[in-house]
């Protein structure tokens, strides 16, 4: 069991407005979210002594911008924007998901390197198509994949979902009830990009296909915006403005899939199960102790592999679980209560972390799960860079 179980906490959350093709700079959106997180915790900029993120621009094809404040916001640049560079004692910047920065920040606090860490994810959608392959030359695996249009993540997700359907006898009609109800969850989330835009099961079944059976409604929408959180010790957090969400434990995976395709269903299951084993060992808990699960859903199929891989369902039973409403807000295990990334927008896992924190601190508003004491957040697809976090209510 982790020696620092429940000794590190999230003390504040903050969002910028999430927009498509925003006319505001990424720097401005980032400052908005970070100042909101500080205010939520009852802290000032000058209280910060740690900053961490994963600043990369996520785009598959086309130009990946590197201009500070426009395309990316690195922690060094942000320290200057906030006017706190002289006070910063620790900075973390990862090439993996931003959730690695949460782990690094928690360990920095546990190790006494700093007192208050700002973890944020700032994202910008550049002009042009998000997943187009524009290069005249392909290297590495793209030599074999790009000529067939297999260079985009929806294509990889489609292979996994098609395999799942074939193995267990489902089709898209079985997924439709969950997708529609998940968008309904987003209507109760004030930060959701899709708030105010509901969908029906018929809308889902008629949606534009990206890579059969993955449609546009199976994909999260890239947004301009930022989400930020404040990490500190539980002891310090208890004296701040908000009730803290205690970090009970986390797990990270280095699971590598087979060659030949970026993702396949069996590797995703194996990776999720590896994360699950590590998480339950680190926390001394089990799936039965979780009140709500915020499962990464950059693509809809990932909800199934995480639901099953973490041990809430047996392999092949996840879609029936969702179809029958057991993941609804009043179901056996409320899932993605704020609409997840499919409803909120593409924030690379910050959506799941923020919602888990909101649930165990009893401030999720009309989407609050009554009495929620432990919330799970899983990030990525079960392969390398994937993480899972368990947050608990204080006391």
VOTOR-311882 format. One record per residue (C-alpha): residue number from 1; x, y, z. Coordinates in steps of 0.2 Angstrom, whole numbers. Each point is the difference from the previous one (the first is absolute). Example, Ala and Ser with C-alpha at 12.3 -4.5 7.8 and 13.67 -1.06 7.14 Angstrom:
REM residues 2
PT  num     px     py     pz
PT    1     62    -22     39
PT    2      6     17     -3
//
This chain:
REM residues 395
PT  num     px     py     pz
PT    1      0      0      0
PT    2      6     18     -4
PT    3      9      7     15
PT    4     -8     17     -4
PT    5    -18     -6     -2
PT    6    -12     15      4
PT    7     14     12      4
PT    8     -1     10    -16
PT    9    -15      9     -6
PT   10     -8     10    -13
PT   11     -5     17      7
PT   12     -7      9    -15
PT   13     -7     -2    -17
PT   14     -1     13    -14
PT   15     -6      1    -18
PT   16      1     12    -14
PT   17    -14      1    -13
PT   18      2    -15    -12
PT   19     -2      6    -18
PT   20      3     -4    -18
PT   21     12     11     -9
PT   22      0     12     14
PT   23      5     18     -4
PT   24      9      1     17
PT   25     18     -6      1
PT   26      4    -16      9
PT   27     10     10     12
PT   28    -16     10      5
PT   29    -10    -16      2
PT   30     13     -8     11
PT   31      1     15     11
PT   32    -18      0      2
PT   33     -1    -19      5
PT   34     15      2     12
PT   35     -6     15      9
PT   36    -17     -8      2
PT   37      9    -16      8
PT   38      9     12     12
PT   39    -16      9      5
PT   40     -9    -16      2
PT   41     13     -5     13
PT   42      1     17      8
PT   43     18      2     -5
PT   44     10     14     -9
PT   45     12     -1    -15
PT   46     14      3     12
PT   47     -4    -16     10
PT   48      5    -11    -14
PT   49     17     -8      0
PT   50     -3    -14    -12
PT   51     -7     -1    -18
PT   52     -2    -15    -11
PT   53     -8     -5    -17
PT   54      2    -10    -16
PT   55      1     15    -12
PT   56      0     -9    -17
PT   57    -12      4    -14
PT   58    -11    -16     -4
PT   59     -2      0    -19
PT   60      2    -15    -11
PT   61      6      7    -17
PT   62      3     18     -6
PT   63     10     13     10
PT   64      2     -2     18
PT   65      3     17      7
PT   66     13      5     13
PT   67     -3     18      2
PT   68     -1      4     19
PT   69    -16      7      5
PT   70     -9     -4    -16
PT   71      3    -18     -4
PT   72      7     -6     17
PT   73      2      7     18
PT   74     15     -8      8
PT   75      2      1     19
PT   76     15     12     -1
PT   77    -10     12    -11
PT   78    -15     -1     12
PT   79     11      4     15
PT   80      5     16     -9
PT   81    -18      4     -5
PT   82     -6     -3     18
PT   83     15     11      7
PT   84      6    -14     11
PT   85     16     -6     -8
PT   86     11      5     15
PT   87    -11    -10     12
PT   88     -1    -16    -10
PT   89     10    -14      8
PT   90     -5    -15    -11
PT   91     -6     -1    -18
PT   92     -6    -16     -9
PT   93     -2     -2    -19
PT   94     -4    -17     -7
PT   95     -1     -7    -17
PT   96    -14    -12      5
PT   97    -18      4      5
PT   98     -2     15     12
PT   99     -5    -13     14
PT  100     18     -5      1
PT  101      2     18      6
PT  102    -13     -3     13
PT  103     10    -15      6
PT  104     16     11      0
PT  105     -8     14      9
PT  106     -6    -11     14
PT  107     17     -8      2
PT  108      8     17      1
PT  109    -12      5     14
PT  110      3    -16      9
PT  111     19      2     -2
PT  112     -1     18      7
PT  113      6      8    -16
PT  114    -15     12      0
PT  115    -16      5      9
PT  116    -12      4    -13
PT  117      0     -7    -18
PT  118    -10      7    -15
PT  119     -3    -14    -12
PT  120     -9      5    -16
PT  121     -3     -5    -18
PT  122     -2     13    -14
PT  123     -5     -5    -17
PT  124     -2      9    -17
PT  125     -8     -6    -16
PT  126     10      6    -15
PT  127     -8      5    -16
PT  128     -3    -15    -12
PT  129     -6    -18      3
PT  130      6     -7     16
PT  131      5    -18     -6
PT  132      5      3    -18
PT  133     16     -7     -6
PT  134      8     14    -11
PT  135     18     -6     -1
PT  136      7     -6    -17
PT  137     11    -12      9
PT  138     -4    -13     14
PT  139     12     -8     12
PT  140     -1    -14     13
PT  141    -16     -8      1
PT  142     -9     13    -10
PT  143      9     -7    -15
PT  144    -12    -15      1
PT  145    -15      9      7
PT  146     -2     17     -7
PT  147     -3     -5    -18
PT  148    -16     -9      5
PT  149     -6     15     11
PT  150      4    -10     16
PT  151     11     15      7
PT  152    -14      7     11
PT  153     -6     -5     17
PT  154    -18     -3     -5
PT  155      6    -14    -12
PT  156      9     -8     14
PT  157    -15      1     12
PT  158    -11     -7    -14
PT  159     10    -16     -1
PT  160     -2     -2     18
PT  161    -19      3      0
PT  162     -3    -11    -15
PT  163      9    -14      9
PT  164    -10      3     16
PT  165    -16     -1    -10
PT  166      5    -16     -9
PT  167      6     -9     15
PT  168    -16      4     11
PT  169    -14      2    -13
PT  170     -4     18      3
PT  171     -2     14    -13
PT  172     -1     19      0
PT  173    -19     -1      5
PT  174      6     -7     17
PT  175     11     15      3
PT  176    -13     13     -5
PT  177     -9      1     17
PT  178     17      3      9
PT  179      6     14    -12
PT  180    -17      9      1
PT  181      0     -1     19
PT  182     18      5      1
PT  183     -4     16     -9
PT  184    -14      3     12
PT  185     12     -1     14
PT  186     10     14     -9
PT  187    -16     12      1
PT  188      3      0     19
PT  189     19      5     -2
PT  190      2     19     -1
PT  191     17     -3     -8
PT  192     -5    -11    -14
PT  193      2      5    -18
PT  194    -16     -9     -5
PT  195    -11      7     14
PT  196    -16      6     -8
PT  197      2    -13    -14
PT  198     -9    -17      3
PT  199      0    -15    -11
PT  200    -12    -15     -2
PT  201      4    -18     -4
PT  202     -6      3    -18
PT  203     13     15     -1
PT  204     14    -12      5
PT  205     -5    -14    -12
PT  206     -1     13    -14
PT  207     16      9      4
PT  208     13      3    -13
PT  209     12    -15      0
PT  210     19      3      2
PT  211      6    -18      0
PT  212    -13    -12      1
PT  213     -7     -4     13
PT  214      7     16      8
PT  215    -10     15     -4
PT  216      2     19      4
PT  217    -10     -3     16
PT  218     12    -13      6
PT  219     14     12      0
PT  220      3     15     12
PT  221      1     17     -8
PT  222     17      9      0
PT  223     -2     17      9
PT  224     10     15      5
PT  225      1      2     19
PT  226      8     -5     16
PT  227     -4     -9     16
PT  228     11      2     16
PT  229      1     -7     17
PT  230      9      4     16
PT  231      9    -14      9
PT  232      6      2     18
PT  233      2    -11     16
PT  234    -16     -6      8
PT  235      5      9     16
PT  236      2     17     -9
PT  237    -16     -3    -11
PT  238    -11     -2     16
PT  239      4     19      4
PT  240     -5      6    -18
PT  241    -16      5     -7
PT  242     -7    -16     -7
PT  243     -1    -18      7
PT  244     14     -9     -7
PT  245      0    -16    -11
PT  246     12    -12      7
PT  247     12     -9    -12
PT  248     -2    -18      6
PT  249     11     -7    -13
PT  250      5     -1    -18
PT  251      7    -12    -13
PT  252      9      2    -16
PT  253      2    -13    -14
PT  254     15     -3    -12
PT  255     -9    -14     -9
PT  256      5     -1    -18
PT  257    -12     -7    -13
PT  258      5    -12    -14
PT  259      8      7    -16
PT  260    -10      3    -16
PT  261    -14     11      6
PT  262      0     15     13
PT  263    -14     -8     10
PT  264    -10    -16      0
PT  265    -13     -6     12
PT  266     10    -14      9
PT  267     14     12      4
PT  268    -11     13      6
PT  269     -9    -12     12
PT  270     17     -7      6
PT  271      7     18      3
PT  272    -16      5     10
PT  273      1    -16     10
PT  274     19      4      4
PT  275     -5     18      6
PT  276    -14     -8     10
PT  277     11    -12      9
PT  278     12     13      4
PT  279    -13     12      7
PT  280     -9    -12     11
PT  281     17     -6      7
PT  282      5     18      3
PT  283    -16      5      9
PT  284     -5    -16      8
PT  285    -17      2     -7
PT  286    -11     -8    -14
PT  287    -13      4    -13
PT  288    -13     -3     13
PT  289      6     16     10
PT  290     -3     12    -15
PT  291    -15     11      0
PT  292      2      7    -17
PT  293     12     -2    -15
PT  294      6     13    -11
PT  295      7    -10    -15
PT  296     10      7    -14
PT  297    -10      2    -15
PT  298     10      8    -14
PT  299     -9    -13    -10
PT  300    -15     -9      6
PT  301      7    -18      0
PT  302     13      5     13
PT  303    -15      1     13
PT  304     -3    -18     -3
PT  305     18     -6      2
PT  306      3     10     15
PT  307    -17     -6      8
PT  308      5    -18     -3
PT  309     19      2      3
PT  310     -2      8     17
PT  311    -11    -14      5
PT  312    -18      7      1
PT  313     -6    -12    -13
PT  314      7    -16     -8
PT  315      7      1    -18
PT  316    -14      3    -12
PT  317    -13      5     13
PT  318      4     19      0
PT  319    -11      5    -15
PT  320    -15     -9      8
PT  321      3      8     16
PT  322      0     17     -8
PT  323    -15     -4    -12
PT  324    -11     -5     15
PT  325      4     17      9
PT  326     11     -7     14
PT  327     12     14     -3
PT  328    -13     14      1
PT  329      1     13     14
PT  330    -13    -11     10
PT  331      7    -17     -6
PT  332     11    -12      9
PT  333     16      9     -5
PT  334     -2     18     -6
PT  335     12      2    -15
PT  336      7     17     -7
PT  337    -13      9     10
PT  338      5     17     -9
PT  339     -1     -7    -17
PT  340     18     -5     -1
PT  341     11      6    -14
PT  342    -14     -5    -13
PT  343    -10     14      9
PT  344     12     12      7
PT  345     14      0    -14
PT  346     17     -6     -3
PT  347     10      4     16
PT  348     12    -15      0
PT  349     -7     -8     17
PT  350     -2     16     10
PT  351    -19     -2     -3
PT  352      1    -17     10
PT  353     11      7     13
PT  354    -10     16      3
PT  355    -17    -10      1
PT  356      7    -13     12
PT  357      6     14     11
PT  358    -17      9     -1
PT  359     -9    -15      5
PT  360      9     -5     16
PT  361      0     18      6
PT  362    -19      1     -2
PT  363      0     15    -12
PT  364     -6     -8    -17
PT  365    -16     10      1
PT  366    -15     -8     -8
PT  367     11    -15     -6
PT  368      6     -4     17
PT  369     -1    -19      5
PT  370     -7      0     17
PT  371     12     -5     13
PT  372     15     -3    -12
PT  373     15     -4     11
PT  374     12     -8    -13
PT  375      2      4    -19
PT  376     10     -8    -13
PT  377      8     10    -14
PT  378      8    -10    -15
PT  379     10      8    -13
PT  380      5     -5    -18
PT  381     -2    -17     -9
PT  382      7    -13     12
PT  383     17      0     -9
PT  384     16      9      4
PT  385     -3     17      8
PT  386    -17     -5      8
PT  387     -3      4     18
PT  388    -14     -3     13
PT  389     -3     11     16
PT  390    -11     -3     15
PT  391     -7     15      9
PT  392     -8     -1     17
PT  393    -11     11     10
PT  394      9      8     16
PT  395     -6     -8     16
//
